[in-house]
Amino acid sequence: MFKNAEFKYGKDIITIEVPDKADSLRIREPDFHIIRENFADDFSLCLTKNLSAGKAVSIVVADKTRLCDYKTYLPWVLDILLQKGIQTRQIQIFIAYGTHAGQSDKECLNAYGDSYQKYKFIHHDCNDKSLFTYLGKTDCGTMVHVRKDILESDLIITFGALSHHYFAGYGGGRKLLFPGLGYKTDIYKNHALFLDKDIKKLNPGCRPGNFENNLLAEDLKQIDDMIEIQRVSIHGILDSKGQVCQLIVGNTYNDFLRACKHLDPFYKANTKKQYDLVIASCGGFPKDINFIQVHKAINNAAMFVKDKGSLIVLAECRDGIGSDTFMEYFKYQDFNLVFDILKTDYKGNGGTALSMMAKTGRINIFLKTTLDDKICHKIGVTKIDIDIIQPLIKGFKKEIACIENASLLIR
């Protein structure tokens, strides 16, 4: 007996018949719990000891790839600051690009609304070393350069969406300051901790939703501790459609950890089971806009696949790969060789390339996609279409699972 399962693919929906016994692994959508008065109370309480008229305030927001409905909620933050006696000229807003490309004014208006025209926005440039002051080195050897203008702040407010990150454990929160406002060389040094040089594999502790034995996350914590400026953090909890459902406000690193624990039940599966075949969608556009975004879904879904099992991913990739550096590592077609290159010169999406190689070495990956056949072959996946997927599934006798939002669901 079979049942219909729907999978988002770009802006379309593809229906596939799967066995009745196939498990459906789903996220649990967070409920909407945002009341302006309650947010104002929480935010104001955090400001009480940190703020008075005449203070310089820096707000750090994410770029267009990690939006947190800034059009709606950034004005709330700004209004409260003005009510506290802070003047518009005392507020500067940093866009935490990390190593991402900068945005146009049109893109910024779309991301941040009218606030972009009313306040001073600073576009971070990770390549300009003159912007930074050196604060020291972490235990793992990451040089820590911090923007001079951020260090002149009396208060820093980080405001962004909290999420699971495929090697840092969690995205958002402390990551807005670093790597969001980091120096490129430092960022790559931190990201290189994804590579365990002793065992010549990807660090097993560097995985989504995990802090334990995660050297990269521990390094981020040390960097965060070096920035000794009063802090308020606003963590947005988003649903699968990108709507902000909850806003958690705090002052401390423990508040960040509390927000992470609050996120987990929505997007961590309630099973540790692995399957012989997993069929997954990234969640549709824009989660499958390019392969770099798609990798998040592949990384998550692969955790549910047994060794030598198979993973079918529906991922349109209308914008191609989405990286200038990712493909260059596949000319070597050898995990160990790429590992050796990256351990001495980590850059770009090298870690993502290694992560992909590790997965294709463990399981079989099939991709329903618009990517070119040659590109699919080069990155170690088999391009497949529905007319092949359907009979493959119908003839499959072992355990199967379906994942509708693989970019969000972690094991």
N, C-alpha and C positions, 0 to 999 in steps of 0.2 A: 504494500500500500504506500501511496505517495501523497505528499502535501505540497502546496505552493509556498515558496519562500521568496520574498522580495528583497532585492539588493539595489541600492542607489549606485548609479554609474554616471558621473558627470551630473548633468541636470535631468537625466532620465532614470527610469526604474526598470530593472530587468527581473523578470519572474523566472525562477528555476524550480523544477520539480525535484524534491528531495525525499528520501524515505521518511515515513512517519516516525521512525525511531531516532531520527537525527536530532541531536540536542541543539537548542537555540541558546546561544550565550549572549546575554543582553546587558546593557548598562541600565542603571536605575536613575531616571531623570530627576534632578533636584527640583523641589518645589520652589515657587517664587515667594520669597519672603523679604521684600525690601519696602520699608516705610520711611519716607524722608525724615520724619521727626525722630524716629529711632536711630537712623544713621547719624543725624546731626548730634544727638545725645552721645553716641559712642565716639564719634570723631572729636567732639568738643572735650570729652573727658580725657582723651589721649593728649589733647593740646594744652590742658590746664597748666601743667608744670613746664611746658616747653615753649610757650609763646607769650609774647607781649608786643605792644605796638613798637614799631621801629626795627623789628627783626627782619633779617633776610631769609626768605623762604624759597627753597628749590623743590619743585615737583618733578618726579621722573615718571614718564609714561612710556608705554610700549609703542612699537611701530605698527604699520598696517597688518603685519602678519600675526599679531597677537592682541587684537583690539579688545577693549573692555567697555563698550558702549560709552565712550568718553563724551560723546555729544550730549548724553543725558546727565551723566554723573559728575563729570569734571566741573560743570557750573555749580553743582551743590557744594563741592569742596571749596571752590573759589569764593562763593558767597559767604561761607562760614568764616573763612580767613578775613574777608573784608569786614565782617561783623565784629571780629576780634581786634580790629584796629589796624590790620595790615593793609598797606596801600598797594595799588596795582603795580607801581614801579618797583616795589620790593619783592615781587614774585617773578621767578623765572622758571620756565618749564622745559625740561630736557627730553628729547626724543631718544630713547635707548635703542639705537640701531644695532649695537654690537658690531658685527662685521657685515651686516646687511647693507644694501645700497640705500642711499638717501631717497626721500620722497619729494615729489613736486608740491608746490603750493596747493594745487587742486586736490592732490591726494590727502594733504594735511587737512584741508578744509572738510573733506569728506570724512576724515577720521576723527577730528577733534571739534568740528563745528565752529561756531562763532568765536569761541575762546581763542582760536588760532589768530584771529585778527585783533583781539583785544589785549592779549598778553604777549610777553616776550618769549618766543620759542627758540630753543637752541638745538640745532641739528648736530648730533654727535658725530665726530670724525675719528675713528679708531686709529687712523694712520698718522695723525698730526701729533708728534711727540711733544711739541712745544706747549700743548694744552695741559700736560700732566706734571704732577709732582710725585717723586719716588718716596714711598712710605716704608719699604722693607721687603723681606722675602718670607714666604711661607715655609713650613717644614718640608714641603715637597719640592721646594725650589722655585716656585712661581714668583717672579718679580711683580711687585704690586705698585703700579702707577695709577694715581687717582687724579681726576680733573681738578685743576687749581680753583676754578670757580665754584665747584661743588664744596670744596673744603672751606670756602669763605662763607658758607651758609650757616645760619643759626639753627635751622630746622630743615630736614630733608623728608619729603613725603613721597614714598613710592606707591604707585597706584597701577595695578595690572591684574590680569587674569591668572589664576593659579591653575596649574595643570601638571600632569605626569610627564616627565621628560625622560627620553630613552637612555640617557647615560648619567644625567645629573640627579636623577631621582624625581625631582620636582622642578617645574619651570615657574617663573613669576617670582614674587617676593624678593629675596636677596639677589636674584639674577638680574633684576632691573639695573642695579648699580654695577654689578659685574657678572657677566660680561657686557651687559647692556651699555654701560658707559666706560668700558675698559679699553686698554691699549692693545692693539692687535697682537703683538708679540706675546704679551701676558695671557691673552685669551687662548692662543694656540698652545701655550705651555700648560695651562690648566686642562684644556681639552685632551691633551696628549696623555693625561692620567687615565684615560679610557683604555690605554694600552698597558697591559701588565708585562713589563719587560723581563721579569724573572721566568714566567711560564710561557712567554711568547704567544699569549692569547689576549683577547679582549678581557678586561678586568671583570670577573663575574659579579662583583659587587656593584658595578656601574650599570644599573638597570632601572626601569621606571618604577616609581613608588617605593624605592629602597634607599635608606641612609646607612644601613649597617655594612661595615667594611667597604664603603663607597669612598675611595680616596679623593675622587673628584669633588664630591659633595663636601667632604671634610675640608678640602682646600678652599672651596667657596665660603665655608663658614669662617675660616681664618682670615680670608680677605675682608669679609663683612665686619669682623671684629676690629680690623685696623682702622676703619672709618668711624672715628669716635665723635660723632655728631648726633645730637638728639634726632630721633627718628620716629615717624609714624608710617605704618604700612597699611594699605588698603588692599585686601585680597578679594578678587571677584571670583565667585563660583559660577561657571557657565553651564548651560545645558547643551545638548548635542547640536542645537541650531545656532549656538553662539550667543544666546540671550543671557544676560547677567541675571541670575536668580537670587543670589545672596551676596552681601558685602560684609566681610569680616575685617574689623579694624583692630590694630594692636600696636604696641610700642617695642616689643622685645622679640628676640629670636624664638623664645618659647611660644609666643603668639603665632609666629610663622609655623612652627611645628603643630600647634593646635589646629591651624587652618588646614594643614596637610592631612591631618587625621580626619578632619571634617569632610575633605574631598574624597577620601578613599572609598567609602561605602557606595558612592555613586558610580565609580568607574573601575573598581576592582571586582573581578569575577568571584563568585562564591564557590568556585571549584578549582582544584589544582590538577584536574584530570587532563590527560593528553589523548589525542585522537589520531587515527590513521589518515584521515582526510578532513581538512578544514576548508570551508568555502567562506570567503570574507569580502565585504565591501569596506572601503575606506570611510564611507558615509556620504559619498557624492561630492559635488562641487561645493566649496573650494578645497575640500580635504584631499581630492585626487587631481588637483590642478596641474601638478608636475610630479616627477618621480621622487624628488627630495621630500616632498610632503607625503607621498605614498609610502615611503620607507617606514614612516612611523607606524602605519597600519600593518605593514609586512612584519616589522619587528615585534609588534604586540601579538599578532595572530600566530606567528611562528612559535611562540611560547606554548601554544596549545597543541602543537603537532609533535607526534612521536618521532624519534630518530628514524630516518629513512622513510618517513611519511610524506604526505603531499599537501600542498597549500595552493588553493586557487584564489586569486585576488582579482576583483573587478575594479580597475583603476584607469580612468580615461586618459589622464596626462595630456590634456589639450595644449599645455604650454611646454611640452617636452620634458627634458631632464630637470631643468630649473637650477643648474649649477654650472659654472665654468671649470670647476676643478674635479668634480666627481668622476667623470669618464676617463680622465687621463690615467687613473690608477688601474684601469682594467686592461690597459695595453700589456701589462705584465702577466695577467692571468695566473698569479701565484700569491697566495695569502702571505707566506713567509717573506717573500721579497718586498711586497708592499709594506708589511709590518716593519721591516728593517729600514725602509725609506722614511716612514712616518715617525719612527721612534727618534730619529735624529733631525727631522725637518717636518714637523706636523703642520699642516695648513688646510684651509678650505674644508671641503667635505670628505677629507681623507678617512676620518673615523667612520663615516657613513658607508664609504666604499668597503672598508674592512669588515664592518658589521654585515654588509650584504654578502660578502664572500664567505663569511663564517656560516651564514644561514644556507646558502646554496651548497655548501659543502656538507651540510647535515641533513637537509630535506630537499624535496623536489618542489620547485615553485613554478606555477603556471600563471600567466597574466593575460587577462582580457583587457586590451588596451589599444590606443591609437599609436603607441610608440612603434617605430620602425622595427621590422623583424631582425635586422642586423644588430641594432642596439640591444634588443632583448637577448639575443644570443650572446652578445659581448658581456652583459652583466650576469649571465648565468641563469636566465629564466626562459621558459618556453612560452611563446605567444600562442594563445588559444582562443577559439571563438565558441559561441554558444552552441553551435551545431555539433561541436566536439565535446563541450562540457556536459551537456545533458545526457548523452548515452554513456559517458564515462561514469557519471554519478549513478545512473540507473543500474549499471552493471557492477557497482562497488558493493562488496559484501561485508566490509569491516566497519568500525565505528566512525561516524561522521558528525561534525558539528558545523553550525552556521553562525556567523558573526555579522551583524548588520552595521556596527560602528567600530570597526577594528582599530581605527586611529585613536579611539578613546578607551577601549576596554583593555585592561591589563590583567595578567595572571597573578 
